[in-house]
Amino acid sequence: MLTTSMLLLTGCAGIPADPEGTLDRVSQGTLHVGVSPNGDFTVVAGDAVSGSEAELVESFAESLNAEIEWTVGSEEALVRALERHDLDLVIAGLTDATPWLAQTGVTRSYDEFTDEDGTTHKLVMLVPMGENAFLTRLETFLTHEAAGAR
């Protein structure tokens, strides 16, 4: 029984895993972030990217000791790049109702906003499908940041 338990625990040591090694690659390296302009969440002015989500991503990159390489584009183009693993993360003021759920990994909601119609929306970010260690690290960071903002 003890041997079986040890084998099961050993087998779980790799979970969560990143088949493409995203977390290892970006840590102390470069975080490739796709951004599509969307109000105060993601603002693009020339080469400069700002906004509330950009600030979160900059803090996340700092926590990984990583530099950011921004790629600006439409959501569709950025999702295609994410699927090819050309990007590590996509931000665009996306909500949990994003149409990209089947093509990407999606963070748990980390914040919410209410639109002019009074509807509340939950914000998420996109990562490559299956990069679970990276997703877990990002979600842990976002949860910590949300708790600090309260």
C-alpha positions, 0 to 999 in steps of 0.5 A, spaced: 500 500 500 505 504 501 509 503 495 503 504 491 501 511 494 509 513 493 508 511 486 502 515 485 505 521 488 511 520 484 507 520 478 503 526 480 510 530 481 509 533 474 502 536 474 501 541 472 506 540 466 507 545 460 508 540 454 511 546 450 515 548 457 512 555 457 513 557 464 521 555 464 522 558 457 519 565 460 522 565 467 528 569 466 527 570 459 522 573 454 514 573 455 511 574 449 504 578 450 499 579 444 495 585 446 489 588 442 486 595 444 480 595 448 478 601 453 482 602 459 484 595 459 489 595 454 491 601 450 496 602 444 499 608 442 505 607 437 510 602 441 507 603 448 502 599 451 499 601 457 492 600 461 490 596 467 491 589 464 498 591 461 500 593 468 498 587 471 502 583 465 508 587 467 508 586 474 507 578 472 513 579 468 517 582 473 515 576 478 518 571 473 524 576 472 522 576 464 522 582 459 516 583 455 515 583 447 509 586 445 505 584 439 499 588 437 493 585 433 486 583 432 484 578 437 483 573 432 490 574 429 493 573 436 489 567 438 492 564 432 499 566 434 497 563 441 495 556 438 502 556 434 505 558 441 508 564 438 505 568 444 505 566 451 499 570 453 494 574 450 490 580 453 485 585 450 479 586 456 477 579 455 471 576 459 469 569 461 464 569 455 470 570 450 469 566 443 476 563 444 474 558 449 475 552 445 482 554 442 486 557 448 487 556 455 483 561 459 485 564 466 479 564 472 476 571 472 481 575 476 476 582 476 470 584 474 467 590 471 460 593 470 458 596 463 453 602 461 447 597 461 449 595 468 451 588 466 457 585 470 463 581 466 468 577 469 475 579 466 480 573 463 487 572 460 488 567 454 494 562 454 496 556 450 492 550 451 495 545 455 500 550 458 498 548 465 504 550 469 504 557 466 497 558 467 497 556 474 503 561 476 499 566 472 492 565 476 496 564 483 499 571 481 492 574 479 489 571 485 495 575 489 494 581 486 486 581 486 487 580 494 492 586 495 487 590 491 482 589 496 
